[in-house]
Amino acid sequence: MSSSVKSDDSRARHGALCTVNSSNRSEFNTLFYLAVATRPDIAHTVGNLARFSKSPGMAHWKAVKHLFRYIKGTLGYKLTYSPSSSDKLFTLYTNADHAGCPDTGRSTSGFVIKMGTGAISWSSRLQSIVALSTTEAEFVAAVSAGQEVLWLRNLLTEWFDVSNLSALSVAKNPEHRGRMKHLDLRFYWLRDEVAKALLNS
């Protein structure tokens, strides 16, 4: 399904504001629970809707209703856990759009971590900075995903896979520093963890 929910910077684009009552909040809370606990397939859409849960426009309520129809049509979808052919304990997929938010220019980070055949952790959220390139957006996404892998590694073991080769190159090669020196220092955490061999590709 489409996960695009436009920003409400200009209310004229989405019609009048809706009154948020307890029933409306319950609908949002239900979606938030599903996205966090059992339905990684709706995490991105719910993350977009969450930005407008306090003052939604008509377009947002239409998107909520559309999402409920999607869920109703996919009630048979479920997470299944069984061994995979891989000898690695964790499989991680990470990605980011670039400047996907039309109002702020910020990118959205996303990751899914699988154990065997089933997803055990996932996230889709707006980045805290404005990335100036796709590589930077992927790099910031890789930092969040890497932190989650290390948290899970405290329980078990590790395996790390970054889908964007240029972001992986930045993590491994210090010579890229000059091109990305404007990034907040905390995003260099990933490079340190790679250097210490706590994360590998």
FENTAMO-V478638 format. One record per helix or strand of 2 or more residues. SS is the DSSP state (H for helix, E for strand). FROM is the first residue (numbers start at 1). TO is the last residue. Records with the same first field share a line. If there is no record, write none. Layout:
BEGIN
SS: FROM-TO, FROM-TO
END
This chain:
BEGIN
H: 11-13, 22-37, 40-50, 58-73, 134-153, 165-172, 174-180, 185-195
E: 90-96, 108-115, 118-126
END
